[in-house]
Amino acid sequence: MVYMINATLDFKLTEDRARFVPLLQAHRKRSLENEVGTLRFDFSLSIEDDKQLLLQELYESREAFDAHWNGDSSKTLLGECEAMDIEAEIKGWHGAMVD
């Protein structure tokens, strides 16, 4: 069984989403290369809402996700967002164990 995450990020401004994408691309690369148990990390830009981004992530286990969430790359991403004054709210968070 693996642990899957689907989440929606809603940004305060359209420009925030655009500035966030390169930060998320770097975070994705770090996560896949450096975190044991990160199997897949994808995102897409909503075509219905230009202030929305959709995340799809897959981990070997809930523990692997927890390590990702509390890890250095996530802390780096949050710090970069704070420094750039990018505001986003996580909505529609769904975690599930799947075969």
CORLINRA-V981424 format. One line per field, one symbol per residue. psi: psi as a letter, one per 30 degrees, with the letter a starting at -180 (. if undefined). A space follows every 10 residues. Layout:
# CORLINRA-V981424
psi->???
This chain:
# CORLINRA-V981424
psi->klkkkklkkk lekeeeeefe eeeeeeeeee eeefjkfjek jlllkkffjg gkkkkjkklf leeeeeeeeg leeeeeeeee eeeghkkkkk lhkkkkkl.
